[in-house]
Amino acid sequence: MKRAALALAFLSAFPVITSAHQAGDFFMRAGSATVRPTEGSDNVLGMGTFDVDNNTQLGLTFSWMATDNIGVELLAATPFRHKVGLAATGTLATVRQLPPTLMAQYYFFDSNSKLRPYVGAGINYTTFYDSDFNQTGRDAGLSDLSVKDSWGMAGQVGLDYEIDQDWMLNMSVWYMDIDTEVKFKAGGQQQNIDMRIDPWVFFFGLGYRF
């Protein structure tokens, strides 16, 4: 009995090791997601290429660990709103978009590590809506704006730092292949412009393990 009591006392002197990421865990992360387009397009009406500004929204990711090292993650966010224009004219229109992205991930180190860097690869679907010219665009004779939805590949690198058994800090960088077609009328004439948005997405947030 004395030996058992001593063993229990010895073990209680050490903290319990908990797995930071293990098979079957489900995580939700929330934080700021900033989309920074690296845009390019066909020449627009002889005035250059479209410019698209950055935008920051609430980002959400939902992850499930298939094994201690392999996970699946879905990226979601509140709608991003971008100003689109030309260097010669300034902003001509605004466009809203949602870019849900599904990733397969590999987490480095073992499940007891407080620090878990990871890489991921997957597919992105971006849907565009509420596309409309502003007064500047309308005064220039532009109308009937639409932007085609896009499918493309995506990649990411990220890092989780475990605060305690339930909470973690996260930062990650995503790259998305977004190619689309912009349609509009200029002076009543139909215009179709191929455009590459191809943004980097920077995510900083807090995660919770269920």
RAQUI-V81535 format. One record per run of one state. SS is the DSSP state (@ for helix, = for strand, . for the rest). FROM is the first residue (numbers start at 0). TO is the last residue. If there is no record, write none. Layout:
# RAQUI-V81535
((SS:FROM:TO) (SS:FROM:TO))
This chain:
# RAQUI-V81535
((.:0:0) (@:1:11) (.:12:24) (=:25:35) (.:36:38) (=:39:40) (.:41:49) (=:50:51) (.:52:53) (=:54:64) (.:65:68) (=:69:76) (.:77:78) (=:79:85) (.:86:88) (=:89:97) (.:98:99) (=:100:106) (.:107:113) (=:114:132) (.:133:133) (@:134:138) (.:139:140) (=:141:146) (.:147:148) (=:149:161) (.:162:165) (=:166:175) (.:176:177) (=:178:185) (.:186:187) (=:188:195) (.:196:198) (=:199:208) (.:209:209))
